[in-house]
């Protein structure tokens, strides 16, 4: 990531969180969900475009603080993708996990556009040993 961007180890504002999710193609969330959840992460990272002051990327980690860590909300605005923003966010989050829990179990659910980024950072599919599931 070049000097056009600044990484901060904090979540974006609620407004920025909602905008980043929507404009990057993640599912929309309500303001109430964002307000209740934004500060509930174990770790957060955001990237600011220096010239505009705009939040252009984010990522968060949920954790029990011991060994289990789940990467969530990885999002970068389309105009700022392929510039190292997502890589910087994920690197910062993984470095923080490694510093606090060297033997951590780290997982995530990958949307197709993010798979290459996650694979570059050592993530592999867990199937058939385990399969991601969700309640609908």
Backbone bond lengths (Angstrom), bond angles and torsions (degrees), N, CA, C in turn:
res aa  C-N    CA-C-N  psi(-1)  N-CA   C-N-CA  omega(-1)  CA-C   N-CA-C  phi
1 X - - - 1.452 - - 1.527 107.80 -
2 X 1.306 116.69 134.27 1.465 119.04 -176.15 1.526 112.34 -92.30
3 X 1.313 115.63 -177.08 1.465 121.25 -174.29 1.525 113.29 -71.33
4 X 1.315 118.68 -2.57 1.467 121.16 175.33 1.527 110.95 -72.70
5 X 1.337 116.36 -10.05 1.460 121.69 -175.50 1.518 110.63 -128.16
6 X 1.348 114.42 153.74 1.464 121.40 177.00 1.520 108.37 -131.30
7 X 1.322 117.00 126.63 1.463 123.00 178.18 1.515 109.25 -91.69
8 X 1.333 116.15 133.54 1.465 121.36 174.63 1.520 108.33 -126.02
9 X 1.307 116.86 142.51 1.464 121.27 -179.32 1.524 109.97 -93.00
10 X 1.316 113.96 64.49 1.462 121.89 177.22 1.523 108.03 -155.76
11 X 1.333 116.43 158.89 1.465 118.52 -179.58 1.522 110.44 -73.88
12 X 1.326 116.66 160.05 1.460 118.96 172.91 1.530 109.34 -72.09
13 X 1.321 116.60 169.96 1.460 120.09 173.43 1.530 108.71 -64.85
14 X 1.314 117.09 165.51 1.461 121.11 178.77 1.527 110.06 -59.09
15 X 1.328 117.28 -45.35 1.468 120.26 179.21 1.526 111.23 -60.34
16 X 1.333 116.42 -44.35 1.465 119.81 179.43 1.521 111.38 -66.75
17 X 1.327 116.91 -38.90 1.460 121.09 177.50 1.524 110.61 -58.09
18 X 1.321 116.85 -49.04 1.464 121.23 -180.00 1.527 111.18 -63.37
19 X 1.326 117.42 -41.50 1.465 121.78 179.49 1.522 111.00 -67.02
20 X 1.320 117.89 -44.39 1.464 121.12 -179.94 1.521 110.78 -61.50
21 X 1.312 117.31 -43.50 1.469 120.18 178.40 1.519 110.46 -60.04
22 X 1.323 116.45 -49.61 1.462 120.94 -176.16 1.532 111.49 -64.79
23 X 1.322 117.02 -51.37 1.463 120.84 -172.82 1.529 113.42 -74.38
24 X 1.324 117.69 -19.00 1.464 119.86 177.74 1.526 112.31 -93.34
25 X 1.338 116.71 -4.73 1.453 120.25 176.48 1.512 115.75 97.06
26 X 1.330 118.33 6.78 1.466 120.42 174.80 1.525 109.00 -78.25
27 X 1.306 116.53 164.32 1.463 119.99 179.91 1.527 110.38 -64.33
28 X 1.317 115.27 145.64 1.459 120.70 178.76 1.528 109.93 -71.17
29 X 1.308 116.17 146.48 1.456 122.64 174.97 1.525 107.24 -124.67
30 X 1.322 116.37 159.43 1.461 119.89 177.94 1.527 109.42 -82.31
31 X 1.316 114.89 161.31 1.473 119.76 176.91 1.530 109.77 -59.50
32 X 1.336 117.41 -41.71 1.465 120.63 -179.78 1.536 110.98 -61.39
33 X 1.331 117.24 -43.66 1.472 120.03 177.15 1.518 110.94 -60.29
34 X 1.318 116.00 -43.96 1.467 119.98 -179.98 1.525 111.32 -64.32
35 X 1.321 116.63 -45.35 1.466 120.08 179.89 1.525 111.62 -61.79
36 X 1.333 116.43 -39.82 1.467 120.27 -179.27 1.522 112.53 -73.73
37 X 1.319 117.96 -30.25 1.452 120.53 -172.42 1.513 117.51 -102.51
38 X 1.304 118.14 -23.17 1.471 120.72 -168.87 1.528 113.27 -58.14
39 X 1.312 117.69 -36.81 1.465 119.93 -178.39 1.525 113.10 -97.97
40 X 1.343 117.08 8.12 1.451 120.47 -177.92 1.517 114.24 -88.74
41 X 1.312 117.28 0.84 1.459 120.29 -178.76 1.526 111.34 -78.34
42 X 1.313 115.52 154.92 1.460 122.00 174.91 1.527 110.02 -72.35
43 X 1.330 116.14 -35.96 1.467 121.90 177.83 1.520 108.79 -149.59
44 X 1.316 115.63 150.63 1.461 121.81 178.26 1.515 109.34 -141.55
45 X 1.326 115.48 152.73 1.460 121.21 173.31 1.521 108.13 -144.40
46 X 1.313 115.62 140.99 1.460 122.33 177.48 1.513 108.37 -133.25
47 X 1.317 115.20 154.99 1.465 120.63 175.52 1.516 108.28 -121.82
48 X 1.331 114.81 131.78 1.454 123.69 179.46 1.527 108.52 -108.27
49 X 1.325 116.57 133.75 1.465 121.42 171.50 1.521 105.82 -78.53
50 X 1.340 117.13 116.65 1.459 122.36 -170.10 1.527 111.93 -59.89
51 X 1.304 117.92 -47.53 1.470 121.12 -174.95 1.524 112.35 -62.97
52 X 1.324 117.36 -43.52 1.466 120.78 -176.47 1.523 113.15 -92.55
53 X 1.324 117.76 -20.61 1.455 121.76 -175.11 1.518 112.99 76.49
54 X 1.333 116.89 8.03 1.456 123.07 -176.18 1.527 111.33 -83.72
55 X 1.340 116.53 137.66 1.465 120.97 170.41 1.523 107.40 -72.24
56 X 1.338 116.22 124.39 1.468 120.13 -175.81 1.520 112.99 -118.27
57 X 1.336 118.07 -6.73 1.453 120.45 179.45 1.510 111.31 -161.05
58 X 1.337 115.10 158.65 1.464 120.00 179.83 1.514 110.02 -158.66
59 X 1.317 115.20 163.37 1.448 123.72 171.43 1.514 108.08 -163.44
60 X 1.329 115.72 153.23 1.463 119.99 179.97 1.520 109.42 -141.02
61 X 1.327 116.26 164.25 1.461 122.71 177.05 1.527 108.74 -132.05
62 X 1.327 115.20 130.87 1.462 121.53 170.45 1.517 107.10 -98.72
63 X 1.333 117.53 144.78 1.458 119.19 -177.01 1.518 112.29 -161.52
64 X 1.335 114.41 157.99 1.458 120.63 168.75 1.526 109.86 -87.77
65 X 1.338 117.19 -4.59 1.453 121.97 178.33 1.515 114.04 83.26
66 X 1.311 117.15 -5.76 1.461 120.77 -177.92 1.505 112.89 -104.97
67 X 1.328 115.01 -66.55 1.461 117.29 -177.03 1.518 113.66 -141.08
68 X 1.333 118.93 -13.14 1.453 121.47 -173.67 1.525 109.54 -107.81
69 X 1.350 116.61 123.50 1.458 122.16 -176.16 1.528 109.35 -136.11
70 X 1.317 116.21 133.66 1.461 121.87 -177.02 1.541 108.71 -125.75
71 X 1.323 117.22 117.16 1.460 123.19 179.67 1.532 108.65 -78.84
72 X 1.325 116.24 129.84 1.465 121.71 -178.88 1.529 110.61 -136.04
73 X 1.319 115.51 167.30 1.470 123.52 170.63 1.521 114.73 55.17
74 X 1.309 117.76 33.19 1.468 119.74 174.25 1.523 107.61 -72.74
75 X 1.328 117.07 117.93 1.455 121.48 -177.49 1.522 110.06 -151.33
76 X 1.331 115.96 135.66 1.470 122.45 174.64 1.525 106.87 -134.73
77 X 1.327 116.13 133.86 1.461 120.04 178.55 1.526 110.34 -60.35
78 X 1.325 117.30 142.19 1.472 120.92 -175.76 1.534 114.70 -52.26
79 X 1.323 118.95 -40.33 1.470 121.07 -178.94 1.524 113.04 -68.19
80 X 1.322 117.46 -12.93 1.465 121.39 -177.09 1.530 112.44 -114.64
81 X 1.325 116.24 5.75 1.466 120.20 176.60 1.519 109.88 -75.62
82 X 1.333 115.48 157.72 1.465 124.03 -179.56 1.532 112.41 65.84
83 X 1.341 115.10 27.32 1.466 121.07 178.47 1.520 111.33 -124.86
84 X 1.330 116.39 11.87 1.458 120.93 178.07 1.515 114.95 87.79
85 X 1.327 117.90 4.46 1.460 120.87 -177.25 1.531 110.87 -68.11
86 X 1.324 117.58 -51.03 1.459 120.63 178.75 1.520 111.87 -61.68
87 X 1.322 116.27 -39.94 1.464 120.91 178.13 1.527 110.76 -61.56
88 X 1.331 117.47 -42.90 1.466 120.87 179.93 1.523 111.26 -64.83
89 X 1.325 116.52 -40.50 1.468 120.29 179.49 1.524 110.25 -64.31
90 X 1.331 116.53 -50.35 1.463 120.12 -178.03 1.525 111.01 -64.59
91 X 1.314 117.99 -40.41 1.470 121.34 177.36 1.521 110.78 -59.28
92 X 1.335 117.10 -45.92 1.473 120.33 -179.61 1.523 110.88 -62.38
93 X 1.322 117.40 -43.11 1.465 120.26 179.98 1.527 111.46 -65.72
94 X 1.332 116.94 -44.28 1.467 120.08 -179.57 1.525 111.27 -68.16
95 X 1.327 118.18 -37.40 1.469 120.79 176.30 1.525 110.59 -61.53
96 X 1.314 116.72 -39.83 1.466 120.61 179.10 1.527 110.69 -65.90
97 X 1.325 116.18 -42.99 1.468 119.95 176.28 1.521 110.16 -60.34
98 X 1.336 116.98 -49.02 1.465 120.95 -178.22 1.523 112.08 -59.61
99 X 1.331 117.26 -37.15 1.467 120.84 -179.66 1.524 111.75 -68.88
100 X 1.319 116.46 -32.73 1.468 120.55 -176.46 1.517 113.99 -94.25
101 X 1.324 116.46 -29.01 1.468 120.76 -174.99 1.525 109.67 -147.80
102 X 1.340 117.65 80.83 1.464 121.14 -174.31 1.530 115.16 -57.90
103 X 1.319 118.48 -24.47 1.468 121.43 -179.62 1.522 112.27 -105.57
104 X 1.313 116.52 27.63 1.461 121.92 -174.23 1.525 112.60 -64.05
105 X 1.330 114.58 149.64 1.458 122.37 168.11 1.523 105.12 -97.94
106 X 1.330 116.89 113.95 1.466 122.12 -176.17 1.522 108.40 -115.66
107 X 1.323 116.12 127.86 1.452 119.32 178.22 1.524 110.49 -135.31
108 X 1.328 115.14 173.24 1.456 122.30 176.46 1.516 108.43 -164.28
109 X 1.304 115.78 165.57 1.459 121.83 171.31 1.524 105.89 -108.51
110 X 1.313 117.19 120.00 1.466 121.36 -173.07 1.520 111.65 -99.68
111 X 1.327 116.15 124.71 1.456 120.78 167.30 1.526 106.46 -76.61
112 X 1.329 117.91 150.27 1.473 120.12 -176.15 1.541 115.69 -48.98
113 X 1.327 120.85 -42.02 1.466 118.25 -178.64 1.533 114.19 -63.43
114 X 1.329 118.16 -24.52 1.458 120.92 -177.25 1.514 115.22 -91.69
115 X 1.307 117.32 -6.02 1.472 120.02 -173.18 1.524 113.09 -57.51
116 X 1.327 118.14 -43.43 1.482 119.54 -178.48 1.521 111.34 -63.17
117 X 1.321 116.95 -40.36 1.466 120.53 177.62 1.518 109.95 -59.99
118 X 1.318 117.13 -48.47 1.453 120.38 -177.17 1.531 111.62 -66.71
119 X 1.305 117.23 -39.26 1.471 120.44 177.70 1.528 111.25 -62.81
120 X 1.323 117.67 -37.35 1.475 120.72 177.31 1.527 111.76 -62.79
121 X 1.324 116.24 -23.93 1.464 121.21 -179.62 1.526 112.18 -99.58
122 X 1.330 117.02 14.93 1.456 120.96 172.71 1.512 116.31 93.27
123 X 1.318 118.85 4.49 1.466 120.66 178.49 1.521 109.50 -79.43
124 X 1.329 116.02 139.78 1.457 122.60 175.70 1.525 108.20 -132.21
125 X 1.317 115.35 161.65 1.464 118.66 176.40 1.519 109.55 -64.98
126 X 1.312 116.03 141.37 1.467 120.17 -177.66 1.527 112.73 -88.74
127 X 1.319 117.60 -18.31 1.475 120.52 179.85 1.524 109.71 -70.35
128 X 1.301 119.76 146.62 1.450 127.23 6.20 1.524 113.96 -90.09
129 X 1.332 118.33 -1.84 1.466 119.04 -178.51 1.524 111.84 -61.21
130 X 1.305 116.30 -37.33 1.460 121.25 174.97 1.522 107.61 -148.74
131 X 1.308 116.14 156.01 1.457 121.45 -177.72 1.516 108.13 -130.81
132 X 1.322 116.70 130.91 1.457 120.28 176.15 1.528 109.92 -64.94
133 X 1.311 114.93 139.67 1.460 120.14 179.79 1.514 107.60 -137.85
134 X 1.341 116.02 159.08 1.460 120.66 176.05 1.514 109.69 -145.26
135 X 1.295 115.16 157.26 1.462 120.39 176.60 1.517 108.77 -94.94
136 X 1.323 117.02 132.49 1.474 121.26 179.60 1.509 110.67 -112.97
